[in-house]
Amino acid sequence: MTTSTQGTHGAQGAHGAQRTRLTPEQRRAQLLDLGVRLLATRSLDELSIDLLAEEAGISRGLLYHYFGNKHDFHEAVVRRAADDLIATTTPPADGEPMVRLVTSLAAYVDYVVANHEGYLSLVKAAAGGNETLREIYEEAREALNGRVFREDPRGQILPDTPATRLLVRGWSAMTEELVLSWIADPAGLTREQLLDVLAASLPAVVGTIPEG
């Protein structure tokens, strides 16, 4: 689920001359990148082996050689997309904790906007009982949530306690739902206002934990 605007057929032409020099691992990674780009504007169910083969200009048989079957293909693309999400939303190394949080939230909102169909299908697939996709989804969520507790010389955004982690998990679920709902209907909120709400709500929620 990347936001690259490079045309897939243009990429095919550029890759054609290099194809014989790619290792199997490099070629598989190239196909995964293409799958992630295609997933940005279509659901997971719409991302078929046939579609990827057509866009890549190769045979279906070759794709099955790399991915085995449709389920393996979907899982590989979703895992690559989750890795992209984690990388894209990495907060800057420097800056005040809340500034880093807002920067990461802004990257998350922009990512979900740019990759809405694929992201939404991942959420639905994870909730629909696919254990492997649920595992990938949970790993990505844990990586995103864990950043809140990163300790550096400027301090943490929040103390790392079991109660705080529980509330952060709930806040992240609210954040996801709010962003998806905002994309469907902004309800008069600008992107900046949405970010303000998301950033302010985290310390507000955690602040309800009784002291002592």
PEZI-V568253 format. One record per residue. RES is the residue in one small letter. PHI is phi as a letter, one per 20 degrees, with the letter a starting at -180 (NA if undefined). OMEGA is omega in whole degrees, -180 to 180 (NA if undefined). BURIAL is I if it has 16 or more other C-alpha atoms within 10 Angstrom, else O. Layout:
RES:PHI:OMEGA:BURIAL
RES:PHI:OMEGA:BURIAL
This chain:
m:NA:178:I
t:e:-177:I
t:d:179:O
s:f:-180:O
t:d:-180:O
q:f:180:O
g:f:-177:O
t:f:180:I
h:f:175:O
g:f:178:O
a:f:180:O
q:f:-179:I
g:f:-180:O
a:f:-177:O
h:f:-173:I
g:g:-178:O
a:f:-177:O
q:e:-168:O
r:g:-176:O
t:f:-178:O
r:e:-180:O
l:e:172:O
t:f:177:O
p:g:179:O
e:f:179:O
q:f:180:O
r:f:178:I
r:f:178:I
a:f:178:I
q:f:179:O
l:f:177:I
l:f:177:I
d:g:178:I
l:f:178:I
g:f:179:I
v:f:178:I
r:f:179:I
l:f:-178:I
l:f:-178:I
a:f:-173:I
t:c:179:I
r:b:180:I
s:f:179:I
l:f:179:I
d:f:-180:O
e:e:-179:O
l:e:-175:I
s:d:174:I
i:g:-180:I
d:f:-179:O
l:f:-179:O
l:f:179:I
a:f:179:I
e:f:-178:O
e:f:-178:I
a:e:-179:I
g:m:179:O
i:c:-177:O
s:e:175:O
r:f:-179:O
g:f:179:O
l:f:178:O
l:f:177:I
y:f:176:O
h:f:-178:O
y:e:-171:I
f:d:175:I
g:n:180:O
n:b:-176:O
k:f:-179:I
h:f:178:O
d:f:178:O
f:f:180:I
h:f:-179:I
e:f:180:I
a:f:179:I
v:f:-180:I
v:f:178:I
r:f:177:I
r:f:179:I
a:f:178:I
a:f:176:I
d:f:178:I
d:f:179:I
l:f:-180:I
i:f:-180:I
a:f:-177:O
t:f:-175:O
t:e:178:I
t:f:-179:I
p:f:178:I
p:f:-178:O
a:f:-177:O
d:d:178:O
g:o:178:O
e:f:-177:O
p:g:-178:I
m:f:177:I
v:f:177:O
r:f:179:I
l:f:-179:I
v:f:179:I
t:f:179:I
s:f:178:I
l:f:179:I
a:f:178:I
a:f:179:I
y:f:179:I
v:g:-179:I
d:f:179:I
y:f:-178:I
v:f:177:I
v:f:-175:I
a:f:-175:I
n:c:-168:I
h:g:-175:I
e:f:-180:I
g:f:-180:I
y:f:-179:I
l:f:180:I
s:f:176:I
l:f:179:I
v:g:-179:O
k:f:-180:I
a:f:180:I
a:f:179:I
a:e:-174:O
g:e:174:O
g:o:176:O
n:f:-172:O
e:f:-179:O
t:f:179:I
l:f:176:I
r:f:179:I
e:f:179:O
i:f:179:I
y:f:-179:I
e:f:177:O
e:f:179:I
a:f:179:I
r:f:180:I
e:f:179:O
a:f:180:O
l:f:-179:I
n:f:-176:I
g:f:-180:O
r:f:-179:I
v:f:-175:I
f:d:-179:I
r:f:-178:O
e:d:176:O
d:b:-177:O
p:g:180:O
r:e:176:O
g:n:180:O
q:e:173:I
i:f:-177:I
l:c:174:I
p:f:-178:O
d:e:177:O
t:c:178:O
p:g:-179:O
a:f:180:O
t:f:179:I
r:f:178:I
l:f:-179:O
l:f:177:I
v:f:177:I
r:f:177:I
g:f:178:O
w:f:-179:I
s:f:176:I
a:f:177:O
m:f:180:O
t:f:179:I
e:f:-179:I
e:f:-179:O
l:f:180:I
v:f:179:I
l:f:178:I
s:f:179:O
w:f:177:I
i:f:179:O
a:f:-180:O
d:b:-177:O
p:f:178:O
a:l:177:O
g:n:180:O
l:e:173:O
t:f:177:O
r:g:-179:I
e:f:178:O
q:f:177:O
l:f:179:I
l:f:178:I
d:f:180:O
v:f:-178:O
l:f:-178:I
a:f:-178:I
a:f:-176:O
s:f:-178:O
l:f:178:I
p:f:179:O
a:f:180:O
v:f:-178:O
v:f:180:I
g:f:178:O
t:e:178:O
i:f:179:O
p:f:178:O
e:f:174:O
g:n:NA:O
